[in-house]
Each structure stands twice: as structure tokens, then as C-alpha cells.
């Protein structure tokens, strides 16, 4: 019996060739379809020995298909053969995109049925599928995942539940904030990189902290979402036991030599720490055949480091077995052992490698795989998957050399591409910084950006405030280079704030509480200042070089500002790095959980105090009480902060060269190459016509892109088309929109008088807004009482008039 691999409802489909013109033998052999006119037709792919499509009861061999293309309609695509073209109309753009992707997988590689079963997730029914069978032979690929977890509904939980979403995908991991209630609203974004889309699904677990159990999960195959526009969809959740809640990875290092196999469990990351409470110990059990060894127990945490404890096994190269790892947690209170993840290294990997360094994605225990699942609600997510092809690094040689030779021009070009794209500036800036850092040029490029930003600033208040690719690149580099500094200076303080849960509110109306809070605040600030001074020698040399250059640029641009040096350095080191990490410790990897509302207030108070100290601006008017004591404390810390910023802005010219950060250069170049290709006919073309002074830069980059595409047989050259295109001219005959005019009084009165004497009259039939001076419109139309002057209304009368006016406004 044939097995259905993929199916979907279509509105209808039709053909554009006459059946009488087709050879009858070809039709009978299945080479063409015999009936295409069918409403709500079902198009199916069958996984028999010879793959075929079934449409309305008729079928076509896959080998007869030459191309799958989009048509002019957004919801239509065509299946093209030598004799006939079948046009299919899908119910939506999303369904259309999925069909095109799935059918292209059939046509282009001409794979067999087993490979197609692997592509569509039916590996278990067709036997074991090797990874080599599904890897494209013309290059490697990776996938960028953009996920937005919006909300959940219809959850089978109580109103007291505290729900958090845990997202895991291959090496990627993320957590939402904890929301109380049955219908949590998270609205959080995640970005991840996936290399093996066939063997890794997107998993979202819903954990209830009130009942300490997993109350739902979603397991989503990402292949149908490749290269589609992300759209909001509701996905079903199913029930899940705690034993199914497995996240994280295990990094293993294996060395085989002289009949011995030395296995080192380096570290575990993103482990499911919610499943255990209290002072628990976690260790890894390693099994190789009959041999079993264990690592040293460590305290349960999100990430655990075991690299200091290698284990040695007897190894027979003639009989190679599978190496198995089990992560176990033991409780000191309850004598119970819990398995929180399993992983393996296959025998063929050990046979072909004497040295192996591998990261294993953890899976659940064997008992958890056979559990039954029921409906557990729905979760709304937006999933966007983009496929990137990675060429050999030599392919990008001209592109990266041009980036290094013209960094500012390239950044301005990317700015034009990312201007109207949500989150585009951050993505582009991150890749650019990584590419420059791989060549040890990031700090030089950033110095050029700082010089340009300072020259464009109109004043000190607008200094480095631009929302551009350049400013985002500076932020990205500060976070990458300064991350080790954060762990040494503020992580201990953040942990204390999380554990102590001490309120830090300073209010003169609460003197007793505020004095206690002030002591705690001073203790936190003193610890941060002490840590900064203690780790001065380990301050990154690249940041010292940048701050020295920043000082010189600022003194030249604003010579009249005495504290401009400290304003510039504090704006980068504290506003963009240290204080940002204090406010968002989870984003910077300084805490395992998001802070609650009370801890958030304490972190904000510490951050605000630190910013005031680094700002070097004394208080002109001193407050009284506890608030005045806080201001005195802030001013007393300014000299110490000044000495620190003077020290980090000095650079020893004889210091050894900088060591660049670890970067996956081909992957980053592939991302930017795909980004430029996607904006080639739109933003890059517009930038070429709107900026004549940058014509040579644009043509050079387009020429490099054309060379890569022609070499890899992707597309025809675009440069001749670009040069032949004329700029789009604005239509001068287009009618202008005239906004209503407001007549402003010639003289300016005091703020209080102006509010009482001016009223905007928006009820004019002409549509023009006017302003009446002197009396209000209500006074002008009001009938006067007897006598020359109107009597002064009492306060009660005025209140009645205001109430009646509010009622009239509400009725309107």
C-alpha cells in the first residue's frame, strides 16, 4: 500500500495544454495527468518505490516534472513538465509557499522515496536513513530561526498558575518571563541558528512554577516553514510529563590513544533546572559496554562545568561500541535519583576519529517516549525560517576584502537596506562586527565610526544617540568585548539582589525604611566600585584603545566642555554595557531567571545611582532628609569614578596585539551575502540612484555579488540591469495634502492665562481650526444676565458647569 508523504487541500487546479495533443502512451504510462478540472482537489505525494503525485485520482511521475514555479498570483504555483503545465491555486499564501518548498525538494535533487520520507518526517516507516543521503552535495546550509512566542490559551491549569515558556532547538535555548494566570501573554522574541533541520524540531515546554510540573509542550517540524513569510498561527499543545521536559546540551571531548579512550565531560548547558528543588547534586554517568564511570557531583545549575575530571576507558579498536551519557540528579533530602537527559556518541564516530570534540543535544529517557498525550491548550507563535547556503570561505574573499577596505561606505549601504526593516539594524550590525573581529579590525572600524558620529552630533545632548547601524555595531562590540568584565564586576551584586530581595526605595516620606534601604544600596554600589578597581588590570585592551581615541575625538569636537571625556566614556561603558546588564541580567547571561517586579525596582535603583556617579554632574540644589544623604553619597563617589575612567582611557602602545573573538566567518559572510541579495533590486538600487557620490561603491559590491552568483550558478549578472535602469521620478502633478491651519496669537501670555483664554475651535464647517482670544467660545455664546456686567459664579456653580460640560463631551 502506498504511503502518503505530504498532502494539502487546494481550491482548484487547471492545465494550459490540450489533452488531445499529448501522446496517448505517455498519458497511460503516468507521464501526464488526464483530468485537472476539480474543485477542492487533493494534491498528494506518495512514497512508493517510484515517487509520484496524485491529483484528482490521476497521477504523474516525479521524474517527468522539470520545474516548480510561482505564478503571478500570490496563492498559485505551477508544476511544469515537458508536455504540460499544471497550475494549482492554494487556499492561502502560506499553504502555497509550503507546497512550492516541498515540491522543489522532489524535483531539484531527484531523490528517492527513502530520502523523501526523511525530508517529510517519515523516517521510522521507511527504515534507517543516513544523514549522507539527505545532505546537499553542492554546499552546506544553515537556517536562521526567528520565533515570537506571543500567548497561550485554553490551558488546563488553575488561575494561580505561574507559567513560563522554555524554547529549545538544537544548541539554541530561551525562556520567556513568568506570567500568572490561565492565559499568559508573553510576547517575546527569540533568534536561533539551526544546522540540521531534518533531525531537530522546535520544542516549547510550558512549566508551571505553582505546581512544579510541565503542563504542556509543542513539537514543531520546521521544514515546511523554510523561506516563508512569518505569520501568526495557533499551534496545539499536548500534555507532557516532567520526564519529557529535557533541554540543553552536553559538550564531550574524546581522545583515543594506545588502547585507551579518555573521555572528558566538558560542560552541560541549559539544563532543565526547574525539575529539581533544593540543594541537589548533578553528575554524568558514562557507559561504554560493560564499563561505567561517573563524574564528580556538582551543584545543580543552568550550566555546569566538569572539564577537570577526565575518565579513562579500555578501548579495543576491533570492537567499537556506542558511548552513552546519562545526566542524573540526586537529592540530599530525598534519596531519589532523577534522569534529566541522555545522549550518545555512535560507534562509527569513534572509529573514524582519534580526537573528537562534540556537542550532544540531550534527549528524554526511554520511558518518556511511549507516554500518551492529550490536548493541553493552544499557543500562538510566529515562526520564520530562512535558509542560507554557505560556500567555501575562498568564495567570499573579494567581498570581505571590500568590507575591510571601505567599512564606513559599506555600513551606510547596509543602513539604507535596514532602515525600514524591524530589527534589521541589529542583525546587520552583529554580523558586521563579527566579520571585522575575525580579521582583528573591529576596534579600528569602531574608532572610525566614533569619529563620524562625533562630527555629526549637534551638541553634547545628541552625542551617540543615533539609531543607526553604526551605533548598533558599537553596542554589539561593547557587549562582546565587555562580557568577561560583567562577570567579574556586577554578577556577584546581581546574585545578592536576587537572593536578598531587599527593597531599595529612597523616599523622604518613609524615613525609617529609606535609611535601611540606603545602607543596602550603598553596600551594593561599594561592591561594584571595588570590583571595578580590582579588575582594572584585566580590562580589555581593545576597549582601552577605543576609549583613548574617543577622548581625543571628543576634546577636539567639544573643547568647551570640561567633562566631555567622562560623559563619552560613561555613555558607552555604563549606559550601553554595565547598567544595561544590571537592568536585563538574563539577556546578558548574568542570571538564570528574569527578575520579578520587586527585584526589577531594586536593579533599576542601582543602575540609576551608578549612572549619576559616572555622569560627573554635581547636584546644584541639595535635597533634604534621606534623599539628600543619597546625593551626598553619589558626590563622594565621583572622584573614585573619575580615577577609574582616567585609567581605562589610557593605552600602552607597547602592549601585545589584541586577540580576536571566536567567529564562524563563513556563516556570517553567508548571512550578509543573502541579505544583500534580498535587497539588491529594491533598496540597493534606490540607494544607487539617490546617492550619486556612492555610485562606485554600489557598482563594486554588485559586481562582487554577480561574480559569486555566476560562479555558483545562482543567477544572471544584475549590474547591467542596474546601470540601465533610470531613477524613479516623482510625479509633480500629484495633489498635495493641505493640513488645517492654526492661527497663533501674536503676543504670548503667561501659561496660566493662555490656558484659560485660548480655545481651539474645531467645530467650524470649513475644516479650518481657529483660535479665539480673550473669552472662551462658551463665554462668547453665553447670554448675559441683567445688568452691565455678569456676576461672578460661585465655586459650586462652576463645578456644576464642569460636570454638565463633561456629560456633553461624553454624549458627543
N, C-alpha and C positions, 0 to 999 in steps of 0.2 A: 504494500500500500504506500502510495506516495505521501510524503510528509510536507505539510505546509510550513514554509520557512518564514514568509512575511506576507501580510495581506492588509488591505485597507479599502474602505468604501470610496468610490469616486462618483461624481454626479453623472457623468456620461463620458463616452469616448467615440471618436469617429476616425475615418481614414480619408486620405486625399488621393487615392488611386482607384481605378475601376477594377473590380474583381475579374472581369472578362479578359483583361489584358495580362493576367498572371497565368503562368503555365499551370495546368491542372495537376500535373505530377508534383510540382513544387508545393502546391496547396495541400495535397493529400499527404505529403511527407511531413507536414508540420512546419514547413518553412514560412508559411504566412497564415494570417488569420482569415477566416471565412465569413465572419459576421461581427460587425463592430457597432451596430446601432442598438444600444441597450441602455436604458436609464438605470441609475444606481447600480452600475455594473461592478463586479468584484474582480480586481486585478490581483492575481496570486503568483508567488514564486514557489515552485515545487523543487524539493531537494532529492530528486531521484538520481540515478547514475548519469543521466543526461539532463542538465538543468533546462527548464522551460517555464514560460509564462502562460498562465491561463486567463483568458478574457472572455467572459460571457459563454463559457462552455467550450471554447476553442482555445488552441494553444499555439505557441511559437517557440522554436528552439532558440536558446540564448545565443548560440553561435551565429545565428542569422542577423542579430542586432549589430549595427555598426556604430550607433551614436545615440545618446540620450541628451536632449537639449531643452532649455526653456523656450517657450513661445512668447509672443508679445503680451499675452495676458499674464497677470501675476500668478494666477492659480492654475496654469496649464503647462504641460510639457509634452514632448513628442518622442516616441520610440521609432527610430529610423532604421529601416532595413534596405537591402538593395532594390527591392521591388515596391515597397510600400512605406508610408509614414503613418503611424498611429498616434493621434493626439488625444491626450487624457486631460479631463477637467477635474481638478480636485475640489474638495469642499472648502478648503482654506489654503492660504499661502504656506502655513506651517506644514500641512499634510503634503502639499506639492513639493516643498523642499526636501522632506524626508524621502519621498519616492525617488526624486532625482538622485539623491545621495546613494540610496540603496541600489538602484539600478546601475548607476555608474560603477559601483563595486563589482557588479556582474560583468559588465561589458569590457571595461578597460583592461583588467588583468587576465580575463578569460579563465577564471579559476574553476576548480572542480567543485562538486557538491559538498565534499567534506570541508573544504575551505569556506564555502558559503555558509555552512552550518556554524562554523566558528565565528564568522562575521556577524551572524544574526543571533548568536547566543544559544545554539542548539548543540553544543559540543557533546553533551552527555549521551545524546541519542545516536550519534554517528561515530562514536569511538574516541580514542585519544587523539587530539590534534596537536601537532608540534608547532612551536612558535615560528619555526623557519618556514612553515607552509603559508603563513599569513603576512610576513614582513615584505614590504615592497622592495623590489630589487633595485629601484632607481634612486634610492636615497633614504635617509632616516626622517622620521617625523616626530613632532611633539605637539601637544594640544594645550592651549591656554583656556582655562575654565573661569568664567565669570558667573558667580552664583549670588543671587539675592534671596535670602530667607525672610519672607515677609510676615506670615502669620500662620496660625493653626486654628482649626475649629472642629467641633463635634468630638472633642477628646473625651475619653471615658475616665475622667478624673474629677476630683472634688473641687469646690470653689476655693479651698485652702491650698491647693497645689501650687508649687513654685517650679515652673517649667523652664528648662534650658535646652536649646538645640545644640547638638555636637555633630559637626560636619567632618567627615574623614574621606580621603581619596588618595590612594597610593601613599606618597610621602606627605601629602597635604593634610592639614588639620586646622580646625577653627571652632570656636564656641561663641554662641550668642550670649546676651545678658540673660539674667534670670528674671522672668515675669510671672507674677502671681495671677491665678485665675484659670478658668477653663478654656478661654480663647486668647492665648497670648499673642501679642503684637510685637515682633522683634524688629523687622525692617533693617537687617544688617547685610552688608556686602562682604563677599569673600572672593579672593583671586588665588588660583592654584595652577600648577603645571602638572600635566599628566603625560607620561611617555608610552605606557602600554594601555591603550584604550580598550583592548579586547579582553583583558583579564582583570580589569579593575572597574568596578561600578562605584557610583557616587552613593554614599551612605549617610543618612541623617538619623541620629538617635535622639529621642526626646526623654530627658531624665527629669524625674520629679524629686526634688530635694525634700519635700514634705514627707513622702513615703519611702524615700531612698530606694527607688526602683526605676527601671526603664519601662516607660508606658507606651512606647511606640517607636517604629522605625520605618524608614523608606530606603529601598534599594533600587537605584535607578541606573539603567543602562544608558550610557552617554552617546553611543554610536549614532542613533537616529537624530541627535541634535547638532551634529557637526556642520559648521558653516551655515547655520540658520540664524535668522534674527531672533534674539531672545524675546520671549513673550511670557506674560504672567499666566501660570497654569496651576490648577489644583491637582495635587498628587495624593493618592490614597496612602494612609499609614496603616500598618498592621501591628498587632500585638507582638511584644518581644520580652523574653525573659532576661534577667540580669546576665545570665551566662552567654547570651548573644551579644551583649554590649562589649565589644572588643575593638579597641582603637590603638593606633600607634605603630611604631616600627622598632626593629632591633638591628643594630649595626654589629656585624660579626667580622672578625679577621681570622683567616685560617692560613697556616703555614705548614707545608708538608716537606719533611727532610729526614732521610736516613731511617726510614721505618717508623717515624713518629709524626703525629699530627698535633700541632699546637693550636688550640682554639682559644681565642680571646673574645669575650663578650664586651664590646667597647662601651655601648650605651643603649639605653632604651628611651625613646622619645614619645611624648603624647600618650602616655599610658592611661588606662581608664581608672583614674584615682578615685572616682566617685563611688565605686563599688565597695570600697572598704573605708571604715572609720576607725579613729583612734590611732594608737602608736603601733602600726603594723610594719612588718618586715617583709621585703620582697627579694627574691633570688631567682636565678635561672638554672633550671635542670637541663643538662646536656646529655643526650643519649646517642651513642654510636655503637650499634649492635648490642652486645651484652654489657658494654662498658657504660657507666653512668657517673657523672661528676656534677658538682654544684658550685655556683659562685658564692662569694661571701654575701650574707644578707645585708641589705641596705634599707634605710627608712623609705616608706612609700612616698612617692612624689610623682609629679607630672613627667619629669625627666630624671633618669638615674644613670650614674657613671660607674662602670665596673672595670675599666681598662687595666687596672693594676693587678688583676688576678687571672693570668693565662692558665689554661688547663691543657694537659698533655695526654693524648690517647695513643695506643698502639695502632699502627697503620700498616695494612697489607695491600700493596698496590695491585695484587692479583684479585683481591676480593674487596671491592669498594662498596660501601653501604651508604645509606642516606643518613645525614647528620640532622638530628632533631633537637629542637629547643622548646622548652615549656617554661613560661613565667608563672611563678607561684607566689602567693601571698599568705603569710601565716600571721595570726593574731595572738598577741601575748595574753589577752583576756580570755578569748575562746580558743581552745585547742582545735582549730579548724583551718584547713588549707584550701585556698580557692585558686583555680586556674583562671588567669586573666588574659591569656593569649598563647598561641602556638605558632611555630614556624619551622621550616625545613630548608636544608640545602641539599639538592639532589646529588646522587652519586656521580652522574656524568660531569657535573661542575667540578667535583673534587678530582676526577680523573684527568681533566684537561688543564688544570691549574695547580701549580705548586704553591702559588700565593694568591689568596683570594680575599678581597675586601668587599663585602656585600651588605646592603641594607634590606632586611626582610620585612615585608608587610605582615603584621600579625593577623591570625585568624582565630575563630572561636574553637572551643573544644568540640570533639567529635559528637558528644551527646547533644550539643545545642543545634546541630544541623538538621536533626529529624523532628524538631518541635513543630506543632501545628500553629498556624497563625489565623487570627480573626481580624476583622476590621477594627481600627482603633482611631478613626478620625481622618482628617484631611489636612494637608499642609500646602500653602501657596508659595511657590518659588518661581524665580526667573532663572533659566539656565541658558547660558550662551557658550558654545564650544567652537573654538576656531582652530583649524588645522594648519600647522606650519611645517614646511619642508625645509630640512637642514641639509645644506650642501657641504662639501669639503671646505675647510677653512680657507684654502687657497682660492676658492671661487670668489670670496669676498675681499680679496687683497686690495683691489683698486678702491672699493667702497670705504674700507676702514682707513686707508691712507688719505683719501679725500676728507673724511671726517676729521682726522688729526691735523691736516694742513689748513682747514677752513672751519674751525669749531664754531665761531660766532655766526657765520653765514648759515651753517647747517642748522644751528639752534633756531635762528629766525625762520628758516623754512619750515621746520617742524612746528614752530609756534603758529604759523599760518594754517597748517593742517589740523592742529589740535584745538584751534580757537573755539569751534562750535561743537566740540565733542565732549560729552560728560566723562570726566576722569581721564581724558586724553593726555593732558599735560603731565600728570603724574606718571603714567605708563611710559611715555616717551622719555621723560627726564630720567627715570630709573634705568632704562636700557642705555641711554647715552652715557650716564655716569659710569655704569659697569664697563662699557666698551672703552672709555677713556682710562678707567682704572686698570684695565687689563694691560694697557701699554704704559702704565705708570705716568700718565699725563693728566689725570683728573684734577690734581691740585693746581696745575698751570692753567688749565681751561677755566677753572673756577675763579682764579685771580683775574683773568681777562673779563669774565662776566661781572665780577665785583666792580672793576674799573668802569665798565659800561653802565651798570646800574647806578653808581655814584654820580656819573656825569649826567644822567637823565633825571636824577632826583631834583625836584624844585626846591626842596627845603629839607630840614632835618626830620620833620614830621612824616614826610613821604618817603624817607630813605628805606630802601629794600622792602617796600610794601607792595610791589607789583605782583599781580597774579599771572606769571608768565612761565614758560618752560625753563628759562634761566633761573628764576627764583626757586622753582621746584627742584631743579638739579642741585642747587646749593643745599636745600633741605635734605635731599636724598643722600648726598655725600656726608653731611653732618651726622645723619643717623647711622650710616655705615661705618665711618671712621671713629665716631664717638661712642659706639655701643659698648666696647670694653670699659670705657670710663664710667658709664652709667652703673655698671655692676659693682664698681669699686667705691662709688661715692654716694649714691642715693638708694641703692637696693635695700640696704640694712634699715634705713629710715622708713621706707615704704612697708617693709615687713613689720616693723614695730607699730606703725599706724594701723595696719590691718589687724594685728593681734591685740593691741591695747584698746582700740576703738574709743580713744579719748577725743571728746569734743574740743575744738579749738576756737570757738566763737569768742570774740572780744567785744563786749558791749558795756558801756558805762552804766546802763540801767540794770545790769546784773553784776555788781562788783565782786561778790564772793566767788561766783562761778568763773568770772573772767580772769581773776587773779590766778586761780588754779590752772585755767586754760593757758594763760600767758606763760607760766613756768614750763608747761609741756611744749608749747610752741618754741620757746627759747631753747629747750633741750634738743628738739629736732633740728633747728637751724644751726645750733652749735656743732652738732654731729656732722651735718653736711659740710660746714666750713672746715671742720677738722679733717674730714676725708678728702676734700679738695686739696688741702695743703699737703697731706700725707702722700698723695699720689701725683704730686707735681712732676716728679721725675719720669713717670710713665705716661705723661700727657703726649698724645700723638704728634710726631714731628711735622706731619703734613698739615695739621691744624695750626701749629705754631707758625709755619711758613705762610699760611693763608692769613692769619691774624696780623702778622707783621706787615704784609702787603696791604691789608685792609687799613691799618693805621696810617700808613704813608698816603694812601689814596684819600682818606677822609680829611687829614690835615691839609692836603693840597686843595680839596674841594670846598671845605668849610673852615678856613683859617680863623674865623672869628669865634668859633665855638670851642670853649676851653675843654669841655668834657666829651668832645665828639668821639674820641678814641674809645672811651668806656661805653658810650651809647652804642657804637657799632659792634663791639665785641659782645656786650651783654645781649644785644639783639639777636646775635647768632648762637652763642653758646647757651644762654639761659632761655630766651624766648622760644627758639627753634629746637632746642635739644633737651636741656635738663628740666626746665619747667614743663615742657610738653610731655616728657616722660613721667613726671610726677602726676600730672593730670590724667594721663592714659597709660598706667603701668602695664596693663595687659597687652596693649599694642606694641610696646617696646620689649616684651618678654621679661618684665621685672616682677610680675605676679601671675599666679595661675588662674585667678578669678577676676572678674570685673568687680570694682568696688561698689558697695551699696550706697544709698543716699547719704547716710551719716558719714561714712568714710570719704565719700566724694567731697563733702564740705570741708573736712579736715585737710585733704590733699590740696584743695583749692586755696585754703588759708596759707599753707606752707608755700605753695607756689607764688601766691601774691606777695608774701613777705620777702621771698628771695628776689623777686623781680624788683621790688622797691630798693633793696640793698644794692643790687647790681646797677640800678639806674643812676646812682650817684647824685640824686637831686635832693637836697635837704628840705625839710618842711619849713615853709615860711610862717605859717600860723600854727602854733603848737596846741593840740587839744588837751583837755584836762582828764583826770582820772586814769583808768586803766588804758584807755586808748592813747593817752599822752605818754604813758610808760612804754607802750609798744613803739611809738615813734622815736622815743629816746633810744631804745634798744636798736632800732633799724639804723639810726645815725651813728651809733657806736660801732656798728659792724662795717660801715663803709670804708674806713681806712684799710681794714683787713682784706676786703674785696678788691680794693684798688691795687694793693700789692700783688694779689693773685693774678689780676688781669694784666698787670705790667710784666709779670713773669712769663705768662703763656704767650705773650706777643713778642717775645724775643726768640730769635732763631740762630743757632750756631751754624755758620757756613761750613765748618769742617765736619759737621755731623755726617754719619754714613747715610747712604741713599735710602729712600723710602721703600718699603716692601708692599707691593700692591696686594689688594684683597683677592681672594679666590673668586674667579668669574668663569662661567660657562660661555666662552666667547662665541662659538658658532651658534648657540641658541639665541643669544642676544642679537647677533647680526641677522639671524633669520627673522626675528620679530620685527626689527626695523625695516628690513627688506620688504616683508609682507605689508607693513604699514605704509611705506612709500608707494608700493604698487597699488594699494587700495585707494590712495588719494591722487593717483597720477593724472587721471582725466578730469578731476574736479579742482581740488584746492591747489595743487601744484601748477596746473595750467593757469588758473586765475592769478596765482602769485607771479607767474612769469609775465603776464600782460600788465599787471598793476604795478610792478616794480621794475622799471627798465634798467635800473642800476644793478639788479641782481640777475640779469638775463644769462650771463656767462655761468654763474653758479648753478642755475636751474638746468641749463643745457648740459653742463658737465655731469650732473647727477643723473639726469635722464639717459645720457649716453652710457653711463656705467650700468644702470638698470637694464638698458637694452642689451648690452653685451652679455650680462648674466642670463637674461631670459632667452636670447638666441642660442647661447652655448648650451643651456639646459633644455632647449626645445619647448619653451613655455608659451611664447607669443612672438608676434612680429615686432620690429622696432617701432617705437612710438615717437621718436624725435622728429622724423619728417612730418608727422601729423601735427606735432606741437608747433613747429616752425611755420606751417602752412595755415594754421588757424588764425583768425582775426579776433581781436578782443571784442567782447560783447559791449555794444554801445548802449548807453542809457537812452530811453525814449523821452525826448524833450517834450513831446505832446501829452505826456501822461499828466493827468489832472492832479494838482497839488491839493492836499488836505489842509484846510484853514481851520486853526484852532480858535475857540472863542476868546475874545479879548477881554481883559480885566482892566478897568480904569483905576489906576493907583492915585491916591490923593497927593497933591503937590507938597504939602507940609506933613512932617512926621510928628505925631503927638506921642505922649507917654504911652507905655504899654497898657496901663490900666484904662486910660481914656480911649485909646484906639479900639480896644475890645468892645467897649460899650457904645462907641459912636459909629463904628463901621459895620456894615452888614452886607453880605453878598446876596444880591437879588438874583436867584436862579429861576424865577418863575416867569421871566419875560418871554413873550411868544416869539420874539425874534431869534432866540437862542443865544443872545449875547449877554454875558454876565456883566453887571454894572455894580458899582459901589455907591451907596448914598451916605453922604457925610452929614454930621450934625445929629439928627434924630433918626432913630431906627425906623424901619418900614412900618412896624406896628404902631409907633407913635404918630407917624405921618397920616395913616389912615384912621386913627382913633378920633372919635368925636369928642370935642372939648366940653367940659362941664360949664355950667353957668358962671359968668364972671370972666375977668380978663385973663387970669392965669389958672391953670389946672391945679387942684390941690395935690399935695404930696401924699402918696399912698402909704398906708401903714404896712408894717412887715407882714402881717397876716394876709393882707390883700395881695401883696407881691407873691407870697407863697401860693395862694390860690391861682393867680395868673400863671405862675410857672407850671403848676400841675395841669391846668387846662391846656396849656401850650403843648406839654408832653403828650397828652391824650390826642390832640390834633395831629401831632407828628406821627404817633403810632398808627392813627387811622389812615393817614396818607401812605 
